[in-house]
């Protein structure tokens, strides 16, 4: 019976971690070199955003210094991070506060 108790405990811990996993923000930061139109076009290409949404996010980056451009699971956030960095955008990940 000891073996079945161990399996149950492991399953319970895994389910708890899955339920409590907090999402991650992909943040684009302002820099003095990158053109605003370039940032807009990258957001359209990477996320498939409509031009108006991409422009809103770009303006937020320009005016406030940063913008959360996407929020979700860590694995997908890391994919987006790599794609944005491949376009030379200053980008970071940040876990959403609990």
N, C-alpha and C positions, 0 to 999 in steps of 0.2 A: 504494500500500500504506500510506502514511502515514495516510490517513484511517481505515482499519480498525483500526490500532493505537490511535488516539485513542479510538475508540468502545469498544474493549475495556477500556482503562484506566479510562474513566469508569464503565463498568458494574461493574468490580471495586471501585472506590472506593465506589460506591453500595451494593453488596452488603455490603461491610465495615461501613459505617456502620449499616446496618439490623441486622446481626447483633450489633453491639456496643452498640446503643442501650439505655441503662439505663432502667428504669421510673421513674415519678414517684409520690410519695406525696401524697395530699390530706390535709392536716392541719387539724383543727378545734381551736381554742384556747378555753380557758375565759375567760369574762368574768363580772363580778359582777352583771350585769343579767338575762341571758337565763335563763328558767326551764328546768329540766331536762326537764320534760315537752315543752316546745316543741322543744328540741334532738332529743329522741327522735322526735317526730312528723316533723320535717324529714328526719331520716335515713331514716325509713320511706318518706317521699314521694319523696325524691330518688334513693335507691339501691334501694328495694324490699326493704329488709331486714326480716326478721321482727322483731316487737316485742322479743323477748329479745336479739337481736343488737344492735339499736339502743340498747337500755338498757345493754348492756355497754359499748358505745362511749361513750355519754353519761357513764356513771360514770367511765370512764377519763379523759375530759376534765375532769370535776369534781374527781377525786381527784389527778390528776397534772398538770393544767394543759393537757394536749393529748392528742390521739389521732389516729393514722393511721387514717382511716376508709375509705380505698380506695387501691389501688396498681395502676398500669397505664401504658398509653401516654400520652404528653404531651397529645395532642389531646383524648382523652376526659377526662383529668385537668383540662384547662382548662374543658371543658364543665361538669364537676361543680363546679369552683371557682366559676364564674359562677352556677350554680344555688344553691349554698349561700350565696353572698354576696347573692343576691337575697332570701334569707330573713334577711338581716342577721346571719349567723353570721360570726365572725372566722375566716377560713380562708386558708391559704397552700398553695403547692406546694413540694415539695422533691424533687430528684432523688435516687434511691436510690444510696448509695455503691457504687462499683465493686467 
